[in-house]
Amino acid sequence: MEDDIIYRKLRLILIGFGVIGQSLTKLLLSKSADLYNIYGIKPRIVACIDNKGAAISSSGLDLERLLNIKKSKGTVARYSDKKVAMNSLEIIENTEAEIVLELTPTNLENAEPGLSHLISAMRSGKHIITANKGPLSLALPSLLELADYNGIMFRFSGTVGGGTPILEYAKHCLKGDRIISFRGILNGTTNYILSKMETGLDFKQALSDAQKNGYAEAKPSLDVDGYDAAAKLVIMANWIMGMKVTMKNVNMFGISKITLDDINKAKNKKCAIKLIASCENKVLEVKPIEIDINDPICVDGTLNAVKFTLEHAGEQTIIGKGAGGIETASAVLRDMIEIRDNIINKI
Amino acid sequence: MEDDIIYRKLRLILIGFGVIGQSLTKLLLSKSADLYNIYGIKPRIVACIDNKGAAISSSGLDLERLLNIKKSKGTVARYSDKKVAMNSLEIIENTEAEIVLELTPTNLENAEPGLSHLISAMRSGKHIITANKGPLSLALPSLLELADYNGIMFRFSGTVGGGTPILEYAKHCLKGDRIISFRGILNGTTNYILSKMETGLDFKQALSDAQKNGYAEAKPSLDVDGYDAAAKLVIMANWIMGMKVTMKNVNMFGISKITLDDINKAKNKKCAIKLIASCENKVLEVKPIEIDINDPICVDGTLNAVKFTLEHAGEQTIIGKGAGGIETASAVLRDMIEIRDNIINKI
């Protein structure tokens, strides 16, 4: 019983209840038996915040009810009749919890409100898991220092590769070896557009196709101009290579000027044009370049692919879906299990 | 100082001093500063055994001298003037060490001498790292039980994928998710032969080319008839899927009957014939089949590739070199760091 109290208590503050937050909640529901039996955890969401308000319960919110309320009323604020008076920063600071999950949408301009959420969580000594690229791409070096200073664990697997464990792979699977450089396709939208252009559509047609299929936003600049890939590159460079860099350190070129003529010229050389993010000789770059069609990173559609070059084991490539609600939620869950394992090892 | 004694002591018994054993020794030499500074270990080889004899030193053998003696005299037995009187099993049982490295060549018929080495090591309470597929493919379920019974750690990353961390990926990077099935190319030799056939060589010509380039043995049956891929499949099924299986549970078909006509028929369907090892619905199979050329596992040359299908995160593929002395040695080193981390966590 005491075991239960010490080891299994995992109280979560969930901030952001969009696709990823809701997918995570569904995962916690559907996998609760596995989480307890295999990993020994019983996570409870003690506070859930969306852009219209919050729901709070120190004994844990009812997850089915939370999902239903969000669906029927549009906000978790309607979970209880009594309105929660605190704002999100006050909730983070004043609610007892082990982990803050920051899952609000990425904002690459000023990183808010995510950045303030992260800083509040760190200051109040709570571990953090985020899938929000904004704060990381603009301030990861400082955030890592702040996390270290406050003695908290800070994880963000879901920011790169969706559910594909690119960050963990580099950190956990390559011990004893050394990553010299890496390059790859980190943005599924532009890869979809470029793959469509291979079939004869021009850039505008391919973009419009991507928009119709829900792969591109109405304002597609974040993807097609390279910002999203650059943000992920920055995260990888900090976490994997120990570089202290932000978005301004990336040489960035988008794909909007790629023509069918460029595509066909590449094809004649048995190549395809791909938007490649690379970290080579400490230089960070996002740029459309010709890739040999036999290169393992030359994948089609919305796939992501990263190739690591190692000192001893040579080149290794990981390929997987780079986005998706349930996929990204699975990365958040993985981070949660890792943090909990580390908490136990420290006891 | 006491820290040094408790944490850093890592005495190794190295059995088998061929390409992998020598590559590992070179790695220990070249990376000794990193191993101490980054991972906090100072490995010492206290016994080294090859097929003609042994060298022993409780304070640690001089690694440069060991490599030179092997090169100039053909056996480590000449390391000292005094011949070591014990045989390999006696050395394993009577030498104080934390880890036994079993790196003798794979024997898929009766798994010896590797199997006896492993059993001796387990009985004498030593942790084990091996790159030898023989004992694992024939008796992994029993060996895992025996390891558990004796409370020792048993690792074999180098048996699958060379330096590509396929086993670790499945075990460490996919926590919280569930692997439903996997399939891939686990043998580089047959993949090289099939890739050569794509260029117009028939099977015999492609095999002869592979032999000339050192990718295939004079007696190529182990590779071309599927035994090597089947052995790796068995190891993955036990370790990743928790199945209790050995070689006899694999439906195995080789590539020696593949004709240029088969290759061309596949090509017309935008496919390539690959020797695919698969674990699907608990059925284990090694068989040449047609793979879509856009499938991420459709890699060329001596590369290996494995695709995992996950419950939540979809399909994920890892690609890398599947063999090589230094690559496999890097996997052995990775296992060593993991075992040492676990020893410390248990203190």
Chai-1 contact restraints between the chains, C-beta under 6 A:
chainA,res_idxA,chainB,res_idxB,connection_type,confidence,min_distance_angstrom,max_distance_angstrom,comment,restraint_id
A,G163,B,A313,contact,1.0,0.0,6.0,A-B,restraint_1
A,T164,B,Q316,contact,1.0,0.0,6.0,A-B,restraint_2
A,P165,B,C173,contact,1.0,0.0,6.0,A-B,restraint_3
A,E168,B,C173,contact,1.0,0.0,6.0,A-B,restraint_4
A,Y169,B,C173,contact,1.0,0.0,6.0,A-B,restraint_5
A,H172,B,H172,contact,1.0,0.0,6.0,A-B,restraint_6
A,C173,B,P165,contact,1.0,0.0,6.0,A-B,restraint_7
A,C173,B,E168,contact,1.0,0.0,6.0,A-B,restraint_8
A,C173,B,Y169,contact,1.0,0.0,6.0,A-B,restraint_9
A,K175,B,R334,contact,1.0,0.0,6.0,A-B,restraint_10
A,K175,B,I337,contact,1.0,0.0,6.0,A-B,restraint_11
A,G176,B,L333,contact,1.0,0.0,6.0,A-B,restraint_12
A,G176,B,R334,contact,1.0,0.0,6.0,A-B,restraint_13
A,G176,B,I337,contact,1.0,0.0,6.0,A-B,restraint_14
A,D177,B,S330,contact,1.0,0.0,6.0,A-B,restraint_15
A,N294,B,D300,contact,1.0,0.0,6.0,A-B,restraint_16
A,P296,B,V299,contact,1.0,0.0,6.0,A-B,restraint_17
A,P296,B,I319,contact,1.0,0.0,6.0,A-B,restraint_18
A,V299,B,P296,contact,1.0,0.0,6.0,A-B,restraint_19
A,D300,B,N294,contact,1.0,0.0,6.0,A-B,restraint_20
A,H312,B,I326,contact,1.0,0.0,6.0,A-B,restraint_21
A,H312,B,S330,contact,1.0,0.0,6.0,A-B,restraint_22
A,A313,B,G163,contact,1.0,0.0,6.0,A-B,restraint_23
A,A313,B,E327,contact,1.0,0.0,6.0,A-B,restraint_24
A,A313,B,S330,contact,1.0,0.0,6.0,A-B,restraint_25
A,G314,B,K321,contact,1.0,0.0,6.0,A-B,restraint_26
A,Q316,B,T164,contact,1.0,0.0,6.0,A-B,restraint_27
A,Q316,B,G320,contact,1.0,0.0,6.0,A-B,restraint_28
A,T317,B,I319,contact,1.0,0.0,6.0,A-B,restraint_29
A,I318,B,I318,contact,1.0,0.0,6.0,A-B,restraint_30
A,I319,B,P296,contact,1.0,0.0,6.0,A-B,restraint_31
A,I319,B,T317,contact,1.0,0.0,6.0,A-B,restraint_32
A,G320,B,Q316,contact,1.0,0.0,6.0,A-B,restraint_33
A,K321,B,G314,contact,1.0,0.0,6.0,A-B,restraint_34
A,I326,B,H312,contact,1.0,0.0,6.0,A-B,restraint_35
A,E327,B,A313,contact,1.0,0.0,6.0,A-B,restraint_36
A,S330,B,D177,contact,1.0,0.0,6.0,A-B,restraint_37
A,S330,B,H312,contact,1.0,0.0,6.0,A-B,restraint_38
A,S330,B,A313,contact,1.0,0.0,6.0,A-B,restraint_39
A,L333,B,G176,contact,1.0,0.0,6.0,A-B,restraint_40
A,R334,B,K175,contact,1.0,0.0,6.0,A-B,restraint_41
A,R334,B,G176,contact,1.0,0.0,6.0,A-B,restraint_42
A,I337,B,K175,contact,1.0,0.0,6.0,A-B,restraint_43
A,I337,B,G176,contact,1.0,0.0,6.0,A-B,restraint_44
A,N345,B,N345,contact,1.0,0.0,6.0,A-B,restraint_45
